[in-house]
Amino acid sequence: MTELMSRRSAVALGLTAAAAPLLASTMPTRAAGAPNYGPTDGRELSPGRRLVEIGEIPSEMDAYKSIRIVDVVYQPGAADPKEAVMDVDMMCYILAGEFSVKKAGKEPYTVKEGDFYTCGKGKTDKATNIGNGVGIHRIAMMMPA
């Protein structure tokens, strides 16, 4: 009888483990999707690029007074007009889309939804939306103390 229970337990456990990925794939992978910005949300930075202010919080890091969060919304094919010099340290998180990122002295690389990268104060950066849909960079700008 013990052997029968062990087999039943093993089969039940195996079926449960096999079903877990199926159940997980039907559940949302994140709490909220990327915002659905309209064509007039935020302010225009250049053709195909808009800046939407999200908010600002005090920083617990000594080097920074506050952290300002913004979204930069890129239409398909839109790009930063040139390699811009960063005036503060930043962390960029890709909420939507796929981008080619070019930094001075480095080969361009690709970032996609869910990826992030950093930009240092005084360094250059140029992003281009290479996806077919709207792309969104959520940027945490580290405001100096």
Backbone as ProteinMPNN parsed JSONL, in Angstrom:
{"seq_chain_A": "MTELMSRRSAVALGLTAAAAPLLASTMPTRAAGAPNYGPTDGRELSPGRRLVEIGEIPSEMDAYKSIRIVDVVYQPGAADPKEAVMDVDMMCYILAGEFSVKKAGKEPYTVKEGDFYTCGKGKTDKATNIGNGVGIHRIAMMMPA", "coords_chain_A": {"N_chain_A": [[0.821, -1.192, 0.0], [1.974, 1.221, 0.767], [3.815, 1.552, -1.262], [2.113, 2.009, -3.435], [0.957, 4.448, -2.695], [3.219, 6.038, -2.787], [3.808, 5.972, -5.5], [1.479, 7.18, -6.519], [1.735, 9.709, -5.339], [4.089, 10.551, -6.555], [3.304, 10.643, -9.255], [1.252, 12.576, -9.11], [2.721, 14.78, -8.218], [4.465, 15.068, -10.372], [2.647, 15.686, -12.472], [1.657, 18.107, -11.502], [3.985, 19.678, -11.535], [4.484, 19.661, -14.28], [2.29, 21.077, -15.231], [2.633, 23.614, -14.205], [4.233, 25.539, -15.793], [2.391, 26.008, -17.855], [0.221, 27.203, -16.541], [1.513, 29.453, -15.521], [2.127, 30.825, -17.858], [-0.301, 31.866, -18.596], [-0.811, 33.823, -16.837], [-0.434, 37.301, -15.922], [2.773, 38.786, -16.471], [3.745, 41.003, -15.303], [2.825, 43.711, -13.157], [1.675, 45.972, -14.337], [1.24, 47.152, -17.664], [3.071, 48.884, -20.268], [2.593, 52.426, -20.4], [-0.098, 53.88, -22.286], [0.403, 56.25, -24.186], [-0.948, 59.237, -25.609], [-0.902, 61.227, -28.698], [-0.457, 63.856, -27.905], [0.407, 63.88, -25.321], [2.615, 64.933, -22.748], [5.571, 66.793, -23.697], [6.871, 67.879, -26.846], [10.043, 66.83, -27.873], [11.578, 66.51, -30.147], [10.821, 65.839, -33.617], [8.73, 63.033, -33.49], [9.452, 62.306, -30.932], [8.617, 62.49, -27.527], [8.466, 63.944, -24.245], [7.423, 62.862, -21.144], [6.604, 63.856, -17.984], [6.966, 62.088, -14.98], [7.455, 61.991, -12.169], [9.071, 63.007, -9.055], [11.308, 62.116, -6.476], [12.734, 62.346, -3.149], [16.204, 61.572, -2.674], [17.893, 58.822, -1.158], [20.503, 58.449, -1.399], [23.683, 59.737, -0.835], [25.08, 61.219, -2.806], [23.151, 62.259, -4.449], [20.463, 64.552, -4.671], [17.807, 64.236, -5.4], [15.629, 61.978, -7.247], [14.526, 62.056, -10.444], [11.871, 61.034, -12.442], [11.133, 60.279, -15.764], [9.374, 59.667, -18.83], [10.421, 58.95, -22.072], [8.996, 59.036, -25.111], [9.096, 57.335, -28.094], [8.319, 57.395, -31.473], [7.925, 54.88, -34.072], [11.018, 54.426, -35.692], [11.949, 56.901, -34.858], [14.543, 58.973, -33.5], [17.096, 60.112, -31.218], [18.222, 63.398, -31.876], [20.991, 63.775, -32.102], [24.152, 62.574, -30.811], [23.783, 63.09, -27.608], [25.141, 64.956, -24.874], [25.144, 63.843, -21.624], [23.701, 65.456, -18.845], [23.366, 64.687, -16.252], [23.76, 61.745, -14.147], [22.129, 58.769, -15.221], [19.613, 56.168, -15.315], [18.281, 54.058, -17.595], [15.32, 52.437, -18.432], [13.712, 50.128, -20.469], [10.504, 50.363, -21.289], [8.822, 49.744, -23.396], [9.153, 48.527, -26.731], [12.026, 48.43, -28.992], [15.382, 49.284, -29.163], [18.247, 50.794, -30.718], [21.263, 51.613, -29.316], [23.729, 54.046, -29.21], [26.882, 54.832, -28.081], [29.58, 57.065, -27.498], [32.63, 56.022, -28.908], [32.03, 53.336, -28.712], [30.615, 50.263, -29.962], [27.358, 50.204, -31.468], [24.526, 48.924, -29.664], [21.75, 46.723, -28.908], [18.731, 47.202, -27.125], [15.865, 45.916, -25.491], [12.334, 45.688, -24.589], [12.077, 45.553, -21.108], [14.805, 45.514, -20.671], [17.656, 47.337, -19.353], [19.873, 50.181, -19.142], [22.752, 52.275, -18.436], [23.607, 55.773, -18.256], [26.227, 57.989, -18.082], [27.047, 61.06, -16.441], [28.254, 63.661, -18.477], [28.922, 61.968, -20.541], [28.217, 60.633, -23.857], [25.237, 59.716, -25.702], [22.976, 58.074, -27.864], [19.808, 57.183, -28.856], [17.789, 55.071, -30.896], [14.637, 54.198, -32.095], [14.114, 51.097, -33.18], [12.121, 49.337, -33.508], [8.816, 48.16, -34.551], [6.715, 49.389, -33.32], [5.503, 51.893, -30.959], [8.024, 53.1, -28.824], [9.251, 53.193, -25.474], [11.282, 54.823, -23.199], [11.874, 54.662, -19.827], [13.205, 56.844, -17.652], [15.407, 57.287, -15.003], [16.568, 60.003, -13.546], [19.357, 61.095, -11.908], [19.55, 63.537, -9.7], [21.967, 65.858, -8.791], [23.354, 66.394, -5.474]], "CA_chain_A": [[0.0, 0.0, 0.0], [2.871, 2.367, 0.828], [4.389, 1.715, -2.588], [1.067, 2.59, -4.262], [0.851, 5.863, -2.32], [4.425, 6.709, -3.269], [3.635, 6.148, -6.945], [0.445, 8.205, -6.721], [2.324, 10.999, -4.968], [5.063, 10.915, -7.584], [2.552, 11.015, -10.456], [0.586, 13.854, -8.834], [3.75, 15.811, -8.178], [4.931, 15.24, -11.749], [1.622, 16.41, -13.228], [1.628, 19.481, -11.0], [5.176, 20.358, -12.05], [4.327, 19.831, -15.723], [1.249, 22.077, -15.495], [3.029, 24.932, -13.691], [4.556, 26.505, -16.85], [1.18, 26.357, -18.598], [-0.523, 28.165, -15.729], [2.295, 30.687, -15.426], [2.071, 31.563, -19.119], [-1.595, 32.531, -18.741], [-0.892, 34.894, -15.851], [0.375, 38.456, -16.315], [4.143, 38.71, -15.982], [4.047, 42.224, -14.572], [1.629, 44.317, -12.581], [1.061, 46.91, -15.27], [1.935, 47.263, -18.928], [3.577, 50.212, -20.612], [1.516, 53.406, -20.569], [-0.584, 54.095, -23.649], [0.401, 57.699, -24.343], [-1.535, 59.816, -26.808], [0.022, 62.047, -29.49], [-0.208, 65.17, -27.304], [0.872, 63.739, -23.938], [3.964, 65.44, -22.533], [5.992, 67.866, -24.609], [7.695, 67.4, -27.949], [11.484, 67.08, -27.813], [11.942, 66.589, -31.559], [9.802, 65.054, -34.324], [8.637, 61.622, -33.126], [9.9, 62.08, -29.545], [7.932, 63.306, -26.525], [8.884, 63.75, -22.863], [6.309, 62.871, -20.194], [7.087, 63.919, -16.597], [6.305, 61.105, -14.123], [7.522, 62.451, -10.788], [10.381, 63.178, -8.437], [11.338, 61.723, -5.066], [14.025, 62.611, -2.504], [17.138, 60.454, -2.756], [18.537, 58.331, 0.059], [21.923, 58.325, -1.743], [24.329, 61.005, -0.501], [25.532, 61.957, -3.987], [22.012, 62.787, -5.208], [19.421, 65.233, -3.896], [16.517, 63.64, -5.744], [15.557, 61.15, -8.449], [13.424, 62.51, -11.296], [11.468, 59.984, -13.382], [10.466, 60.75, -16.977], [9.273, 58.734, -19.952], [10.628, 59.509, -23.403], [8.184, 58.22, -26.014], [9.646, 57.38, -29.447], [7.546, 56.779, -32.543], [8.782, 53.977, -34.851], [12.036, 55.096, -36.496], [12.413, 58.151, -34.246], [15.859, 58.883, -32.862], [17.645, 61.338, -30.66], [18.767, 64.109, -33.033], [22.449, 63.63, -32.149], [24.671, 61.995, -29.571], [23.668, 64.153, -26.61], [25.958, 64.848, -23.669], [24.278, 63.716, -20.449], [24.021, 66.449, -17.822], [23.306, 64.002, -14.956], [23.763, 60.285, -14.242], [20.784, 58.257, -15.496], [19.366, 54.754, -15.537], [17.189, 53.973, -18.567], [14.623, 51.152, -18.461], [12.882, 50.075, -21.672], [9.135, 49.928, -20.995], [8.218, 49.203, -24.615], [9.91, 48.712, -27.958], [13.378, 47.926, -29.212], [16.209, 50.436, -29.498], [19.682, 50.73, -30.926], [21.885, 52.649, -28.49], [25.099, 54.36, -29.625], [27.667, 55.622, -27.126], [30.861, 57.46, -28.09], [33.732, 55.082, -28.786], [31.563, 51.959, -28.544], [29.726, 49.743, -31.001], [25.939, 50.262, -31.08], [23.952, 47.686, -29.142], [20.287, 46.713, -28.902], [18.01, 46.961, -25.874], [14.451, 45.618, -25.735], [11.439, 45.79, -23.435], [12.56, 44.856, -19.929], [16.242, 45.753, -20.503], [18.027, 48.666, -18.892], [21.267, 50.566, -19.303], [23.06, 53.509, -17.722], [24.252, 56.877, -18.949], [26.977, 58.762, -17.103], [27.17, 62.503, -16.621], [29.359, 64.05, -19.344], [29.104, 60.999, -21.627], [27.214, 60.79, -24.915], [24.289, 58.623, -25.892], [21.958, 58.314, -28.892], [18.897, 56.04, -28.974], [16.926, 55.033, -32.075], [13.6, 53.165, -32.016], [14.232, 50.223, -34.348], [10.968, 48.44, -33.506], [7.673, 48.534, -35.386], [5.719, 50.101, -32.523], [5.971, 52.975, -30.101], [9.002, 52.691, -27.823], [9.273, 54.079, -24.307], [12.376, 54.788, -22.22], [11.604, 55.256, -18.511], [14.527, 57.305, -17.243], [15.617, 57.786, -13.641], [17.63, 61.009, -13.605], [19.917, 61.293, -10.572], [19.805, 64.966, -9.555], [23.069, 66.008, -7.834], [23.11, 67.049, -4.181]], "C_chain_A": [[0.865, 1.255, 0.0], [3.481, 2.648, -0.538], [3.384, 2.374, -3.528], [0.919, 4.08, -3.968], [2.064, 6.637, -2.832], [4.325, 6.968, -4.764], [2.605, 7.227, -7.236], [0.997, 9.595, -6.423], [3.288, 11.474, -6.046], [4.359, 11.363, -8.86], [1.878, 12.373, -10.259], [1.59, 14.999, -8.835], [4.265, 16.103, -9.584], [3.938, 16.015, -12.593], [1.54, 17.868, -12.797], [2.802, 20.273, -11.559], [5.05, 20.62, -13.55], [3.313, 20.916, -16.058], [1.667, 23.483, -15.087], [3.401, 25.917, -14.8], [3.328, 26.93, -17.658], [0.359, 27.394, -17.842], [0.207, 29.492, -15.663], [2.19, 31.496, -16.706], [0.733, 32.256, -19.328], [-1.761, 33.677, -17.76], [-0.049, 36.072, -16.312], [1.768, 38.362, -15.7], [4.547, 39.961, -15.231], [2.745, 42.867, -14.136], [0.924, 45.232, -13.567], [1.894, 46.956, -16.542], [2.462, 48.674, -19.132], [2.401, 51.168, -20.782], [1.14, 53.546, -22.043], [-0.716, 55.599, -23.864], [-0.244, 58.111, -25.657], [-0.549, 60.74, -27.507], [0.32, 63.421, -28.894], [0.221, 65.08, -25.844], [2.311, 64.235, -23.831], [4.278, 66.589, -23.471], [6.929, 67.297, -25.663], [9.153, 67.794, -27.74], [12.049, 67.305, -29.206], [10.895, 65.759, -32.296], [9.864, 63.565, -33.953], [9.069, 61.293, -31.714], [9.19, 63.043, -28.613], [8.437, 62.945, -25.142], [7.671, 63.886, -21.962], [6.904, 62.826, -18.788], [6.287, 62.925, -15.756], [6.311, 61.565, -12.673], [8.945, 62.575, -10.301], [10.278, 62.8, -6.967], [12.689, 62.117, -4.467], [14.899, 61.356, -2.585], [17.682, 60.101, -1.382], [20.039, 58.145, -0.181], [22.578, 59.688, -1.563], [24.698, 61.848, -1.722], [24.393, 62.644, -4.744], [20.962, 63.381, -4.284], [18.062, 64.577, -4.134], [16.666, 62.784, -6.99], [14.322, 61.608, -9.217], [13.141, 61.417, -12.324], [10.709, 60.616, -14.545], [10.338, 59.577, -17.943], [9.576, 59.508, -21.223], [9.974, 58.527, -24.364], [8.704, 58.426, -27.438], [8.668, 56.713, -30.41], [8.477, 55.843, -33.321], [9.741, 54.772, -35.741], [12.58, 56.378, -35.894], [13.733, 57.922, -33.516], [16.188, 60.199, -32.182], [18.332, 62.063, -31.816], [20.281, 63.993, -33.189], [22.881, 62.906, -30.885], [24.718, 63.114, -28.541], [24.59, 63.882, -25.429], [25.016, 64.844, -22.471], [24.695, 64.729, -19.387], [23.921, 65.887, -16.406], [23.451, 62.498, -15.199], [22.324, 59.811, -14.414], [20.79, 56.737, -15.575], [18.137, 54.688, -16.435], [16.634, 52.549, -18.583], [13.69, 51.166, -19.668], [11.522, 49.487, -21.309], [8.49, 49.261, -22.201], [9.177, 49.431, -25.775], [11.28, 48.07, -27.96], [14.206, 49.088, -29.743], [17.632, 50.025, -29.824], [20.257, 51.894, -30.126], [23.337, 52.801, -28.932], [25.734, 55.256, -28.581], [29.026, 55.897, -27.768], [31.932, 56.401, -27.835], [33.329, 53.632, -28.62], [30.681, 51.56, -29.72], [28.276, 49.897, -30.542], [25.476, 48.898, -30.565], [22.441, 47.844, -29.054], [19.767, 46.449, -27.499], [16.537, 46.806, -26.22], [13.659, 45.789, -24.453], [11.954, 44.927, -22.286], [14.053, 45.019, -19.678], [16.465, 47.132, -19.89], [19.502, 48.903, -19.146], [21.487, 51.893, -18.595], [23.732, 54.516, -18.642], [24.958, 57.714, -17.893], [27.039, 60.236, -17.452], [28.417, 62.804, -17.456], [29.623, 63.098, -20.498], [27.986, 61.171, -22.656], [26.41, 59.515, -25.116], [23.335, 59.021, -27.014], [21.129, 57.047, -29.035], [18.038, 56.195, -30.221], [15.926, 53.902, -31.897], [13.663, 52.338, -33.295], [13.081, 49.219, -34.418], [9.859, 48.955, -34.413], [6.618, 49.331, -34.642], [6.342, 51.239, -31.743], [6.932, 52.4, -29.064], [9.028, 53.689, -26.687], [10.49, 53.774, -23.447], [11.83, 55.38, -20.929], [12.978, 55.575, -17.933], [14.495, 57.813, -15.812], [16.826, 58.711, -13.708], [18.081, 61.312, -12.181], [20.34, 62.756, -10.424], [20.851, 65.186, -8.457], [22.668, 66.752, -6.561], [23.709, 68.443, -4.189]], "O_chain_A": [[0.547, 2.236, -0.673], [3.648, 3.801, -0.936], [3.767, 3.217, -4.339], [0.773, 4.884, -4.889], [1.929, 7.781, -3.265], [4.703, 8.036, -5.246], [2.82, 8.086, -8.09], [0.752, 10.542, -7.17], [3.302, 12.652, -6.405], [4.763, 12.347, -9.48], [1.93, 13.225, -11.146], [1.327, 16.064, -9.393], [4.475, 17.262, -9.941], [4.329, 16.904, -13.35], [1.372, 18.759, -13.629], [2.634, 21.408, -12.005], [5.459, 21.674, -14.035], [3.46, 21.606, -17.067], [1.099, 24.456, -15.584], [2.926, 27.052, -14.764], [3.236, 28.077, -18.095], [-0.14, 28.35, -18.435], [-0.42, 30.549, -15.742], [2.165, 32.725, -16.656], [0.639, 33.155, -20.164], [-2.737, 34.423, -17.834], [0.943, 35.882, -17.014], [1.93, 37.92, -14.563], [5.593, 39.978, -14.582], [1.685, 42.587, -14.697], [-0.306, 45.257, -13.618], [3.116, 46.813, -16.495], [2.313, 49.54, -18.271], [1.336, 50.769, -21.254], [1.971, 53.351, -22.929], [-1.806, 56.158, -23.741], [-0.109, 57.435, -26.676], [0.526, 61.013, -26.974], [1.257, 64.088, -29.333], [0.384, 66.111, -25.191], [3.127, 63.986, -24.719], [3.383, 67.268, -23.974], [7.681, 66.357, -25.405], [9.457, 68.954, -27.463], [12.891, 68.178, -29.417], [10.141, 65.033, -31.649], [10.906, 62.923, -34.084], [9.06, 60.126, -31.323], [9.153, 64.249, -28.856], [8.793, 61.796, -24.881], [6.969, 64.896, -22.003], [7.616, 61.886, -18.437], [5.057, 62.92, -15.813], [5.272, 61.531, -12.013], [9.899, 62.292, -11.026], [9.295, 63.118, -6.296], [13.681, 62.213, -5.189], [14.398, 60.232, -2.568], [17.904, 60.976, -0.546], [20.766, 57.733, 0.723], [22.082, 60.687, -2.083], [24.631, 63.076, -1.662], [24.638, 63.509, -5.584], [20.615, 62.8, -3.256], [17.275, 64.386, -3.207], [17.674, 62.845, -7.694], [13.206, 61.553, -8.701], [14.053, 60.934, -12.994], [9.769, 61.386, -14.345], [11.104, 58.616, -17.874], [9.048, 60.6, -21.429], [10.341, 57.354, -24.428], [8.748, 59.553, -27.931], [8.239, 55.583, -30.176], [9.697, 55.992, -33.242], [9.322, 55.683, -36.456], [13.586, 56.899, -36.377], [14.001, 56.841, -32.993], [15.643, 61.251, -32.516], [18.962, 61.419, -32.655], [20.795, 64.102, -34.302], [22.068, 62.656, -29.995], [25.588, 63.983, -28.596], [24.796, 62.735, -25.033], [24.186, 65.742, -22.324], [25.876, 64.854, -19.063], [24.346, 66.541, -15.454], [23.283, 62.031, -16.326], [21.405, 60.38, -13.825], [21.81, 56.108, -15.856], [17.076, 55.2, -16.08], [17.381, 51.582, -18.729], [12.95, 52.131, -19.861], [11.393, 48.29, -21.057], [7.705, 48.325, -22.053], [9.922, 50.41, -25.795], [11.642, 47.293, -27.077], [13.785, 49.793, -30.66], [18.157, 49.049, -29.288], [19.792, 53.028, -30.247], [24.08, 51.823, -29.018], [25.196, 56.308, -28.237], [29.557, 55.057, -28.495], [32.119, 55.943, -26.708], [34.187, 52.775, -28.408], [30.081, 52.406, -30.383], [27.988, 49.74, -29.355], [25.98, 47.857, -30.986], [21.918, 48.956, -29.116], [20.281, 45.593, -26.779], [16.022, 47.472, -27.118], [14.218, 46.005, -23.378], [12.231, 43.739, -22.455], [14.53, 44.698, -18.59], [15.576, 47.983, -19.907], [20.278, 47.967, -19.338], [20.531, 52.559, -18.2], [24.337, 54.165, -19.655], [24.338, 58.107, -16.904], [27.077, 60.607, -18.625], [29.496, 62.277, -17.186], [30.463, 63.385, -21.351], [26.949, 61.769, -22.371], [26.829, 58.414, -24.76], [22.931, 60.181, -27.102], [21.664, 55.971, -29.301], [17.613, 57.298, -30.565], [16.309, 52.774, -31.585], [13.307, 52.822, -34.369], [13.068, 48.35, -35.289], [9.954, 50.048, -34.971], [5.717, 49.894, -35.264], [7.537, 51.514, -31.848], [6.679, 51.338, -28.496], [8.85, 54.888, -26.9], [10.707, 52.639, -23.023], [11.359, 56.517, -20.942], [13.809, 54.685, -17.748], [13.671, 58.654, -15.452], [17.957, 58.265, -13.9], [17.281, 61.735, -11.347], [21.369, 63.164, -10.962], [20.654, 64.753, -7.322], [21.783, 67.608, -6.564], [23.613, 69.162, -3.194]]}, "name": "protein", "num_of_chains": 1, "seq": "MTELMSRRSAVALGLTAAAAPLLASTMPTRAAGAPNYGPTDGRELSPGRRLVEIGEIPSEMDAYKSIRIVDVVYQPGAADPKEAVMDVDMMCYILAGEFSVKKAGKEPYTVKEGDFYTCGKGKTDKATNIGNGVGIHRIAMMMPA"}
